[in-house]
Amino acid sequence: MFAYTIKRLLTLIPTLFAASVLVFAFIHLIPGDPVAVLLGDTATPEEIAALSAEMGLDEPIYIQYAYWLGNVMQGDLGRSIFFQEPVTRVIADGAETSILLALMTMVWIVVLGVPIGVIAATRHGGWIDQIASGGAMFAASIPTFWLGLYLILIFAVTLGWLPSSGFPSVFDDGGLANLRYLLLPSLTLAAPNSALIIRLVRASMLDVQREDHVRTARAKGLHPAKVALKHVFRNALVAVAAAFGFTFAALISEAVVTETVFSLPGIGRLVVESILRRDYPVIQGVVLVIVCLYLVINLIVDLAYAWLDPRVSLK
């Protein structure tokens, strides 16, 4: 497994290079001039030209890419045009919110999705299975912005139990108590994603239940709960592992609607605002970091396959 891990890490290099080319090229095809956006409508052509030259935006695109790639290889993602700060610092400011939100959402997904999926599979065809399957389909069909607004109305406005927006850092006054700001957003994101896990756990367990080794375990007289947990559930997790990994990555990169509804300073909202501002360095940096995240999670999922199922051989 160690040799396989090293081999996969080496293959990340050309993948990241190709991704960097595509990211840089597509972002520079976006209409609009970041310098004009930064200076405003009252800027003269001379002021725009001077600032463009100062920022190196008047160079040919391949020259700009060469400079940017050289800096990236040294750990420098550039400097934000809008914030006038290093891109790494801008991303770090939003990363705390997005990572904590994704982690809290994954906790809800595991607590809600996995047990309900297991119960639905073990009660296949019964009224419990029908209620769980119907509830999962209903949760998957609810728009996140609608659910978020109603959670705010109920728990923040009417009951006053939880805050409705914003997120003070856990490093500020309040510490971990500030995580209460993420309870409603995490529930909003957990609803559709829990539905996916419920359906996937249920389907995977039903597939495993039909295999020979499960029928053999039942024929030996093992307790049904032991058969379900040891022989069915663990093997079903092989298929679910990939869903957990990519769900976590998606929660970090695609939570822009929820972050907007709850006014959270996360990565998704940062990307949208940076696109509107034509802040090329921030967009490039965030997309590159997300690409790295997906590649690393893909590697972790492959390794998890071998850990969960000894029959899987990694070469």
TIFI-388354 format. One record per residue: residue number from 1; residue in three letters; x, y, z of N, C-alpha, C in turn. Coordinates in steps of 0.02 Angstrom, whole numbers. Layout:
   k   r    n_u    n_v    n_w   ca_u   ca_v   ca_w    c_u    c_v    c_w
 NUM ala      X      Y      Z      X      Y      Z      X      Y      Z
...
END
This chain:
   k   r    n_u    n_v    n_w   ca_u   ca_v   ca_w    c_u    c_v    c_w
   1 met     41    -60      0      0      0      0     43     63      0
   2 phe    101     59     33    145    117     35    171    135    -35
   3 ala    190     83    -72    214     95   -141    159    124   -184
   4 tyr     98     99   -175     42    125   -213     29    198   -196
   5 thr     34    215   -132     23    285   -112     74    331   -143
   6 ile    138    311   -142    191    352   -173    178    359   -247
   7 lys    159    305   -280    146    307   -352     88    356   -368
   8 arg     35    353   -327    -21    398   -339     -3    470   -326
   9 leu     38    482   -275     60    551   -261    100    579   -319
  10 leu    141    537   -351    180    560   -408    136    576   -468
  11 thr     82    538   -475     37    551   -532     -3    616   -522
  12 leu     -3    642   -460    -38    705   -448     -4    764   -482
  13 ile     61    758   -493    100    814   -520     75    833   -590
  14 pro     73    787   -640     47    807   -705    -26    827   -703
  15 thr    -65    796   -659   -136    815   -653   -143    886   -630
  16 leu   -105    904   -579   -107    973   -554    -83   1023   -605
  17 phe    -32   1003   -644     -6   1048   -696    -60   1061   -749
  18 ala    -93   1007   -771   -146   1015   -821   -203   1057   -792
  19 ala   -220   1046   -729   -273   1084   -698   -255   1158   -693
  20 ser   -192   1173   -677   -170   1243   -671   -175   1278   -738
  21 val   -159   1243   -792   -164   1274   -859   -236   1290   -875
  22 leu   -280   1242   -863   -351   1252   -879   -381   1308   -836
  23 val   -365   1307   -771   -391   1358   -726   -369   1427   -748
  24 phe   -304   1435   -762   -278   1500   -780   -308   1524   -846
  25 ala   -313   1479   -895   -338   1498   -961   -412   1518   -958
  26 phe   -453   1477   -925   -525   1490   -924   -541   1554   -885
  27 ile   -505   1565   -831   -519   1624   -790   -502   1688   -828
  28 his   -449   1686   -868   -431   1745   -907   -476   1755   -968
  29 leu   -519   1706   -981   -568   1715  -1035   -632   1748  -1010
  30 ile   -638   1757   -944   -696   1790   -915   -697   1862   -939
  31 pro   -754   1886   -966   -757   1956   -989   -747   2004   -930
  32 gly   -716   2061   -945   -707   2112   -894   -634   2121   -876
  33 asp   -619   2180   -851   -551   2198   -832   -548   2208   -756
  34 pro   -509   2168   -720   -506   2176   -647   -480   2244   -626
  35 val   -436   2274   -666   -410   2340   -648   -465   2392   -653
  36 ala   -507   2388   -706   -563   2435   -713   -613   2426   -656
  37 val   -625   2364   -635   -670   2352   -578   -641   2381   -514
  38 leu   -576   2374   -506   -543   2399   -445   -542   2474   -442
  39 leu   -529   2507   -498   -523   2580   -498   -591   2615   -503
  40 gly   -641   2580   -529   -707   2611   -534   -719   2643   -602
  41 asp   -780   2668   -609   -801   2697   -674   -767   2763   -689
  42 thr   -741   2797   -639   -711   2863   -650   -638   2859   -671
  43 ala   -609   2799   -675   -538   2792   -692   -527   2811   -765
  44 thr   -471   2843   -777   -451   2861   -846   -413   2804   -878
  45 pro   -411   2802   -945   -372   2749   -978   -299   2748   -957
  46 glu   -271   2807   -943   -201   2809   -922   -192   2776   -853
  47 glu   -239   2788   -807   -235   2757   -741   -243   2681   -746
  48 ile   -288   2659   -789   -298   2587   -798   -236   2555   -828
  49 ala   -206   2588   -877   -146   2560   -909    -88   2558   -860
  50 ala    -81   2610   -818    -26   2612   -770    -32   2557   -718
  51 leu    -93   2547   -691   -102   2495   -641    -96   2425   -672
  52 ser   -118   2417   -734   -111   2353   -768    -37   2335   -776
  53 ala      3   2385   -793     75   2373   -801    107   2357   -733
  54 glu     84   2392   -682    112   2380   -615     96   2309   -590
  55 met     37   2284   -608     16   2217   -585     35   2162   -634
  56 gly     66   2181   -689     88   2131   -738     33   2104   -782
  57 leu    -24   2137   -783    -81   2113   -823    -77   2134   -895
  58 asp    -27   2174   -912    -18   2194   -982     28   2146  -1020
  59 glu     55   2097   -985     99   2048  -1017     56   1996  -1054
  60 pro     86   1962  -1103     50   1906  -1136     29   1854  -1085
  61 ile    -24   1818  -1099    -53   1773  -1051     -5   1717  -1032
  62 tyr     37   1694  -1079     84   1640  -1063    139   1665  -1016
  63 ile    157   1729  -1022    206   1758   -976    175   1763   -906
  64 gln    113   1786   -903     79   1790   -838     73   1722   -806
  65 tyr     58   1670   -847     52   1603   -819    119   1578   -793
  66 ala    173   1592   -830    239   1569   -808    258   1600   -740
  67 tyr    244   1665   -733    258   1698   -669    215   1668   -613
  68 trp    151   1658   -628    105   1632   -577    124   1560   -557
  69 leu    140   1518   -606    158   1449   -591    223   1446   -550
  70 gly    271   1489   -567    333   1490   -529    321   1509   -456
  71 asn    276   1556   -445    260   1576   -376    222   1521   -339
  72 val    176   1487   -376    137   1433   -345    183   1377   -322
  73 met    234   1361   -361    280   1307   -343    320   1325   -281
  74 gln    322   1390   -264    356   1412   -203    306   1423   -146
  75 gly    242   1404   -157    192   1412   -106    159   1480   -104
  76 asp    170   1520   -156    141   1587   -159     86   1587   -212
  77 leu     24   1595   -191    -33   1596   -237    -47   1665   -265
  78 gly     -5   1713   -250    -15   1780   -275    -46   1826   -224
  79 arg    -65   1885   -248    -94   1936   -204   -162   1957   -230
  80 ser   -211   1959   -186   -278   1976   -206   -282   2047   -233
  81 ile   -315   2056   -289   -323   2123   -318   -370   2165   -276
  82 phe   -422   2134   -249   -472   2171   -211   -451   2182   -139
  83 phe   -429   2129   -105   -412   2134    -34   -343   2162    -22
  84 gln   -300   2160    -73   -231   2182    -66   -195   2144    -10
  85 glu   -208   2079     -8   -177   2034     40   -156   1971      3
  86 pro   -109   1932     31    -92   1868      0   -153   1823     -7
  87 val   -157   1789    -64   -214   1745    -77   -219   1690    -24
  88 thr   -162   1665     -1   -163   1613     50   -199   1637    113
  89 arg   -189   1701    131   -222   1727    191   -297   1735    179
  90 val   -315   1758    118   -386   1766    102   -422   1699    103
  91 ile   -389   1647     75   -419   1580     75   -423   1553    146
  92 ala   -371   1565    186   -371   1540    255   -428   1571    296
  93 asp   -443   1635    283   -497   1667    319   -564   1633    305
  94 gly   -575   1612    243   -638   1578    226   -636   1504    240
  95 ala   -576   1475    242   -570   1403    251   -596   1380    319
  96 glu   -584   1420    371   -608   1399    438   -683   1388    437
  97 thr   -720   1435    409   -793   1429    407   -815   1369    366
  98 ser   -786   1361    306   -807   1307    261   -790   1239    289
  99 ile   -730   1232    318   -710   1167    344   -752   1148    405
 100 leu   -763   1195    451   -804   1179    509   -876   1165    489
 101 leu   -901   1202    440   -969   1190    416   -974   1120    385
 102 ala   -923   1102    344   -923   1036    313   -919    980    365
 103 leu   -877    990    416   -870    939    468   -934    930    508
 104 met   -966    986    527  -1029    981    563  -1083    948    521
 105 thr  -1084    964    456  -1133    934    411  -1121    859    405
 106 met  -1057    838    401  -1041    767    397  -1063    730    460
 107 val  -1058    764    518  -1082    733    580  -1156    719    576
 108 trp  -1194    770    552  -1266    760    544  -1281    704    494
 109 ile  -1243    702    439  -1254    652    388  -1243    581    416
 110 val  -1189    573    455  -1174    508    485  -1227    490    537
 111 val  -1245    537    580  -1292    524    634  -1362    509    606
 112 leu  -1382    544    552  -1449    535    525  -1451    484    468
 113 gly  -1405    492    420  -1408    453    359  -1392    379    368
 114 val  -1338    364    404  -1316    294    410  -1366    253    450
 115 pro  -1387    272    510  -1434    229    547  -1501    220    511
 116 ile  -1527    274    481  -1591    268    445  -1583    221    385
 117 gly  -1527    226    350  -1515    181    294  -1510    109    315
 118 val  -1477     97    372  -1470     28    397  -1539      1    417
 119 ile  -1579     42    452  -1645     19    474  -1690      6    414
 120 ala  -1685     50    363  -1727     40    303  -1708    -24    268
 121 ala  -1643    -41    265  -1621   -102    232  -1642   -164    271
 122 thr  -1637   -162    337  -1655   -221    377  -1731   -230    381
 123 arg  -1769   -177    367  -1842   -181    365  -1868   -173    294
 124 his  -1831   -202    247  -1846   -193    176  -1917   -215    159
 125 gly  -1954   -170    126  -2022   -185    105  -2074   -169    157
 126 gly  -2054   -154    219  -2102   -138    271  -2119    -65    272
 127 trp  -2162    -47    320  -2184     23    324  -2127     69    346
 128 ile  -2080     43    387  -2023     84    407  -1980    100    345
 129 asp  -1968     51    303  -1929     61    242  -1964    112    197
 130 gln  -2029    107    190  -2065    153    147  -2063    225    173
 131 ile  -2070    232    239  -2066    300    269  -1996    329    260
 132 ala  -1944    288    273  -1876    311    266  -1860    330    194
 133 ser  -1880    288    147  -1867    302     76  -1905    364     53
 134 gly  -1968    369     73  -2007    428     54  -1979    492     85
 135 gly  -1959    488    149  -1929    546    182  -1865    567    149
 136 ala  -1824    518    128  -1761    534     94  -1773    569     28
 137 met  -1823    546    -10  -1839    578    -74  -1865    649    -63
 138 phe  -1905    658    -10  -1931    725      5  -1874    772     25
 139 ala  -1828    748     68  -1772    789     90  -1727    808     31
 140 ala  -1717    761    -16  -1674    775    -73  -1705    826   -120
 141 ser  -1771    833   -119  -1805    878   -165  -1813    949   -137
 142 ile  -1799    959    -73  -1808   1026    -43  -1751   1071    -63
 143 pro  -1764   1130    -92  -1711   1178   -108  -1677   1201    -43
 144 thr  -1611   1204    -44  -1575   1223     17  -1591   1294     39
 145 phe  -1601   1340     -8  -1615   1409     12  -1683   1413     47
 146 trp  -1732   1374     24  -1798   1373     55  -1794   1344    126
 147 leu  -1759   1288    132  -1752   1256    198  -1714   1302    246
 148 gly  -1661   1334    222  -1623   1379    264  -1664   1437    290
 149 leu  -1704   1466    246  -1746   1523    266  -1798   1502    318
 150 tyr  -1827   1443    310  -1877   1420    359  -1845   1401    425
 151 leu  -1784   1374    424  -1750   1360    487  -1734   1425    524
 152 ile  -1714   1476    486  -1703   1542    517  -1767   1569    548
 153 leu  -1822   1563    510  -1886   1589    534  -1908   1554    599
 154 ile  -1898   1488    602  -1922   1450    659  -1876   1456    720
 155 phe  -1811   1440    709  -1765   1434    766  -1730   1499    785
 156 ala  -1725   1547    738  -1692   1610    754  -1742   1666    768
 157 val  -1792   1673    725  -1839   1728    732  -1894   1712    782
 158 thr  -1928   1655    773  -1985   1639    816  -1964   1616    885
 159 leu  -1920   1565    888  -1900   1537    953  -1840   1573    983
 160 gly  -1797   1603    942  -1739   1640    967  -1686   1595    998
 161 trp  -1684   1532    978  -1636   1486   1007  -1566   1492    977
 162 leu  -1562   1507    913  -1498   1507    877  -1490   1570    837
 163 pro  -1428   1592    824  -1416   1650    782  -1434   1636    709
 164 ser  -1452   1688    673  -1477   1680    605  -1424   1690    552
 165 ser  -1368   1722    568  -1319   1737    516  -1251   1751    548
 166 gly  -1200   1752    504  -1132   1767    526  -1099   1708    559
 167 phe  -1034   1715    569   -996   1664    605   -932   1695    634
 168 pro   -931   1709    699   -868   1731    731   -820   1672    736
 169 ser   -758   1684    725   -708   1630    726   -707   1597    795
 170 val   -692   1532    795   -686   1496    859   -625   1520    898
 171 phe   -582   1558    865   -523   1585    898   -538   1653    930
 172 asp   -598   1680    917   -619   1743    948   -652   1728   1016
 173 asp   -676   1781   1048   -711   1772   1111   -772   1727   1100
 174 gly   -780   1680   1144   -835   1632   1137   -810   1563   1121
 175 gly   -753   1558   1086   -722   1494   1072   -769   1446   1036
 176 leu   -771   1384   1060   -811   1332   1027   -886   1348   1032
 177 ala   -905   1392   1078   -976   1411   1083  -1000   1445   1019
 178 asn   -953   1473    981   -971   1505    918   -995   1455    865
 179 leu   -985   1391    878  -1008   1340    830  -1084   1339    825
 180 arg  -1118   1370    873  -1191   1371    869  -1214   1410    807
 181 tyr  -1171   1455    782  -1188   1492    721  -1192   1446    660
 182 leu  -1161   1387    665  -1159   1341    608  -1211   1285    614
 183 leu  -1249   1283    667  -1298   1229    676  -1352   1231    621
 184 leu  -1382   1288    611  -1435   1293    560  -1407   1283    489
 185 pro  -1350   1315    471  -1323   1301    404  -1304   1228    394
 186 ser  -1277   1196    446  -1258   1125    437  -1319   1081    429
 187 leu  -1373   1096    464  -1435   1058    456  -1464   1068    386
 188 thr  -1458   1130    361  -1482   1145    293  -1445   1103    241
 189 leu  -1380   1098    248  -1340   1059    201  -1348    984    212
 190 ala  -1360    965    274  -1364    893    289  -1427    860    261
 191 ala  -1480    898    254  -1544    869    232  -1538    833    164
 192 pro  -1518    868    111  -1513    833     46  -1457    781     44
 193 asn  -1402    794     78  -1346    747     77  -1360    685    120
 194 ser  -1397    693    174  -1417    635    213  -1463    590    172
 195 ala  -1505    621    132  -1549    582     88  -1509    538     41
 196 leu  -1455    565     14  -1412    526    -31  -1381    467      6
 197 ile  -1356    479     67  -1325    425    106  -1376    372    126
 198 ile  -1436    394    145  -1488    345    163  -1501    298    105
 199 arg  -1511    326     46  -1525    285    -12  -1466    240    -30
 200 leu  -1406    267    -23  -1347    229    -42  -1334    172      8
 201 val  -1339    187     73  -1329    135    124  -1382     80    115
 202 arg  -1443    100    105  -1497     51     96  -1484      7     35
 203 ala  -1468     38    -22  -1457     -1    -83  -1396    -46    -77
 204 ser  -1342    -21    -46  -1281    -62    -38  -1293   -121      7
 205 met  -1329   -110     63  -1343   -166    109  -1388   -218     77
 206 leu  -1437   -196     37  -1480   -243      3  -1441   -286    -47
 207 asp  -1392   -255    -80  -1350   -293   -127  -1308   -345    -90
 208 val  -1279   -324    -34  -1236   -369      4  -1276   -427     35
 209 gln  -1338   -412     55  -1379   -464     87  -1392   -523     40
 210 arg  -1386   -512    -24  -1399   -566    -72  -1338   -610    -85
 211 glu  -1280   -591    -56  -1219   -629    -70  -1217   -693    -29
 212 asp  -1175   -740    -53  -1173   -807    -23  -1149   -807     49
 213 his  -1099   -765     65  -1072   -768    133  -1123   -745    185
 214 val  -1169   -701    165  -1222   -679    211  -1272   -735    222
 215 arg  -1291   -770    168  -1336   -826    176  -1305   -881    219
 216 thr  -1239   -891    212  -1204   -941    253  -1205   -921    326
 217 ala  -1193   -857    340  -1194   -833    410  -1262   -843    441
 218 arg  -1315   -830    403  -1382   -840    429  -1396   -915    441
 219 ala  -1370   -957    394  -1382  -1029    401  -1347  -1057    462
 220 lys  -1293  -1026    484  -1257  -1048    544  -1294  -1030    608
 221 gly  -1346   -990    602  -1386   -971    660  -1362   -909    696
 222 leu  -1320   -868    663  -1297   -806    695  -1356   -759    706
 223 his  -1350   -718    758  -1402   -670    775  -1410   -622    716
 224 pro  -1473   -604    697  -1484   -559    641  -1447   -492    647
 225 ala  -1443   -466    709  -1408   -402    718  -1334   -409    703
 226 lys  -1304   -466    723  -1233   -478    709  -1222   -487    634
 227 val  -1267   -521    601  -1260   -529    528  -1265   -461    494
 228 ala  -1312   -419    516  -1323   -354    484  -1263   -308    493
 229 leu  -1235   -308    554  -1181   -262    568  -1112   -287    544
 230 lys  -1097   -350    558  -1031   -376    543  -1023   -398    471
 231 his  -1072   -431    443  -1065   -461    377  -1095   -418    322
 232 val  -1145   -379    338  -1179   -339    286  -1155   -267    287
 233 phe  -1159   -235    345  -1146   -164    349  -1074   -147    330
 234 arg  -1025   -186    356   -956   -170    341   -941   -176    267
 235 asn   -967   -228    235   -956   -235    163   -992   -182    123
 236 ala  -1049   -160    148  -1086   -107    114  -1049    -40    118
 237 leu  -1009    -31    170   -972     32    178   -921     43    122
 238 val   -901     -9     88   -853     -1     33   -881     45    -20
 239 ala   -945     35    -36   -976     78    -86   -992    147    -59
 240 val  -1006    151      6  -1025    215     37   -964    259     49
 241 ala   -905    229     55   -845    268     72   -832    323     21
 242 ala   -839    308    -43   -828    358    -94   -877    416    -87
 243 ala   -939    401    -71   -990    453    -64   -973    499     -6
 244 phe   -948    472     50   -928    514    106   -872    561     86
 245 gly   -822    534     51   -764    575     33   -782    633    -12
 246 phe   -819    618    -65   -835    671   -113   -890    717    -88
 247 thr   -931    693    -42   -980    737    -10   -945    790     31
 248 phe   -893    770     68   -856    818    108   -823    871     64
 249 ala   -792    850      9   -761    898    -37   -813    944    -67
 250 ala   -870    917    -86   -923    957   -116   -951   1008    -66
 251 leu   -954    989     -3   -981   1034     48   -937   1096     55
 252 ile   -872   1088     45   -826   1144     51   -831   1190     -9
 253 ser   -837   1160    -68   -833   1200   -130   -901   1222   -157
 254 glu   -956   1190   -137  -1020   1202   -169  -1074   1228   -120
 255 ala  -1054   1254    -64  -1103   1276    -13  -1119   1350    -20
 256 val  -1112   1377    -81  -1118   1449    -90  -1189   1473    -74
 257 val  -1241   1434    -91  -1309   1456    -78  -1321   1461     -3
 258 thr  -1301   1409     34  -1311   1410    106  -1269   1465    139
 259 glu  -1208   1474    116  -1166   1527    144  -1195   1595    130
 260 thr  -1229   1604     74  -1260   1668     59  -1322   1679    102
 261 val  -1363   1627    111  -1424   1634    151  -1407   1652    223
 262 phe  -1354   1620    250  -1336   1632    320  -1279   1682    328
 263 ser  -1259   1716    274  -1206   1767    276  -1142   1740    308
 264 leu  -1120   1682    284  -1060   1650    311  -1000   1668    267
 265 pro   -944   1686    298   -884   1704    259   -845   1642    238
 266 gly   -874   1600    194   -843   1538    175   -811   1540    106
 267 ile   -785   1483     84   -749   1478     20   -797   1488    -39
 268 gly   -856   1456    -36   -903   1462    -91   -924   1533   -105
 269 arg   -940   1569    -52   -959   1639    -60   -900   1681    -83
 270 leu   -841   1664    -60   -781   1700    -82   -770   1693   -157
 271 val   -781   1633   -184   -771   1622   -256   -820   1665   -296
 272 val   -883   1665   -277   -934   1704   -314   -917   1778   -312
 273 glu   -900   1803   -253   -883   1874   -248   -820   1891   -287
 274 ser   -772   1845   -287   -710   1857   -325   -722   1858   -400
 275 ile   -769   1817   -423   -786   1817   -495   -818   1884   -513
 276 leu   -862   1909   -471   -893   1974   -485   -843   2030   -484
 277 arg   -791   2024   -443   -740   2076   -438   -683   2067   -488
 278 arg   -685   2010   -526   -631   1993   -572   -564   1987   -535
 279 asp   -568   1960   -474   -507   1951   -434   -474   1886   -454
 280 tyr   -436   1888   -510   -406   1828   -539   -364   1787   -490
 281 pro   -319   1818   -453   -276   1777   -408   -316   1736   -357
 282 val   -369   1765   -329   -409   1729   -280   -446   1671   -313
 283 ile   -475   1683   -371   -512   1630   -406   -465   1573   -423
 284 gln   -407   1589   -451   -358   1538   -469   -335   1499   -408
 285 gly   -321   1534   -354   -298   1501   -294   -349   1455   -264
 286 val   -412   1478   -259   -465   1437   -230   -477   1375   -272
 287 val   -483   1384   -338   -496   1327   -382   -440   1276   -378
 288 leu   -378   1300   -376   -321   1254   -372   -321   1216   -306
 289 val   -338   1250   -252   -341   1216   -186   -397   1164   -187
 290 ile   -454   1180   -218   -509   1132   -221   -491   1072   -263
 291 val   -455   1083   -318   -432   1027   -359   -386    981   -318
 292 cys   -340   1011   -281   -296    972   -237   -337    932   -186
 293 leu   -388    964   -159   -430    930   -109   -465    869   -139
 294 tyr   -492    877   -199   -525    820   -231   -476    764   -246
 295 leu   -416    780   -269   -366    729   -284   -345    692   -221
 296 val   -335    728   -166   -315    696   -104   -371    652    -77
 297 ile   -433    676    -81   -489    636    -57   -498    574   -100
 298 asn   -487    580   -165   -491    522   -209   -440    469   -189
 299 leu   -379    491   -170   -328    444   -147   -349    412    -81
 300 ile   -375    451    -34   -397    425     30   -453    373     21
 301 val   -499    387    -25   -553    340    -39   -526    274    -65
 302 asp   -478    277   -111   -448    216   -137   -415    175    -81
 303 leu   -379    210    -37   -348    175     19   -400    146     67
 304 ala   -455    182     75   -509    158    119   -540     94     91
 305 tyr   -543     89     24   -569     28     -6   -529    -33     17
 306 ala   -462    -26     14   -419    -83     33   -424    -98    107
 307 trp   -435    -47    148   -441    -58    220   -507    -91    238
 308 leu   -561    -71    205   -627    -99    219   -637   -167    189
 309 asp   -605   -180    131   -615   -244     96   -546   -272     79
 310 pro   -522   -321    117   -456   -351    104   -450   -382     34
 311 arg   -507   -395      2   -504   -424    -65   -481   -375   -117
 312 val   -484   -310   -102   -462   -259   -149   -386   -255   -149
 313 ser   -357   -260   -207   -284   -258   -213   -264   -192   -246
 314 leu   -218   -156   -213   -193    -93   -239   -123   -105   -268
 315 lys   -116    -90   -333    -52   -100   -366    -30    -35   -399
END
